[in-house]
Amino acid sequence: MLLQLQRLYHNVTSFQVIKLSIHTIFYHHLIVQRKILSVQYVLFRHNTI
């Protein structure tokens, strides 16, 4: 019984870690995309002037 609980706990914690890393990667990706977009926007405005 205790072993099963430990195994379950381990699965849950590893799942949480995976979820957290996915969130972190996704968030970082969004930030990078926004930076790229803002740079492109500035370049575009600079070229049109």
N, C-alpha and C positions, 0 to 999 in steps of 0.2 A: 504493500500500500504506500509506504513512504517513498519507495523507489519510483513508483508511478507518479507520485506528486512531484518529486524532484525532476523527473523527466518532463512532465507537463510544464513545470516552472521554467525549465531550461528552454523548451520550445517557445514559450510565450516571450521570454526575454530575448531570445535570438530574433523572433519575429519583430519585436519592438525595435531592436537595433537595426534590422533591415529596413523597417518602415522609416525610422529616423534618418538613415543614410539616404534613402530615396527622396525624402522631403528635402534634405540638405542639398542634394545634387540638383533637384528640380528648382529650388529657390535660387541656387547659384546660377543655374542656366538662365533663369528669368532675368537676373541682374545683368549678366553678360549680354543678353539680347537687348536689354534696354540701353546699355552703354553703347552697343554697336549702332542701334537705331538713332540715338542722340548724335553720335559722331557723324553718321550718314546725313542726318538732317542738317547739321551745321555745315558740312561740306556742300550739301545741295544749295543751301541759302547763300553760302559764300560764292558759289559758282554762278548763281543767277544774278547776283548784284553786279 
